[in-house]
Amino acid sequence: MNKEDNEMYMLLKELVNKVKNLEEAVYHKDNLLMKSGLVVVDSPTPSIDTIKTTNVDNMEWSEIHKMVESYGG
């Protein structure tokens, strides 16, 4: 193996090691990405069960505005 081939081999070996380390960081269960606050697959989903839904088909705009204000909007 000549000098250029050896350098190319060493460079390729370094790149493969860096990719392996990156994959371990991304797929490891307790990795830094999860600890930094990114959303994970099994995170809780938001719910709006506490808001009473009403039919606004026949409401006046003033009634709708009052309803929104009562929800805090």
C-alpha positions, 0 to 999 in steps of 0.5 A, spaced: 500 500 500 503 506 498 502 513 502 496 516 498 492 509 499 494 509 506 492 516 507 485 515 504 484 508 508 486 512 514 481 518 512 475 513 511 477 509 517 476 516 521 469 517 517 466 511 519 468 511 526 465 518 526 459 516 523 458 510 528 459 515 534 454 519 531 449 513 530 450 511 538 449 518 540 442 519 536 439 512 538 442 511 545 436 510 550 439 515 555 442 520 550 444 527 550 438 529 545 433 526 549 435 529 555 436 536 552 428 537 551 427 534 545 420 530 544 420 523 544 416 518 541 412 516 547 411 523 550 404 525 553 399 528 548 395 534 549 388 533 551 382 538 551 377 534 555 376 540 560 373 545 555 366 544 554 364 544 546 358 548 544 355 548 537 356 555 535 351 555 528 346 559 531 350 564 536 350 571 535 357 574 535 357 577 541 355 570 544 361 567 541 366 573 544 363 572 551 364 564 550 372 565 548 373 570 553 370 565 558 375 560 556 381 566 557 382 568 550 
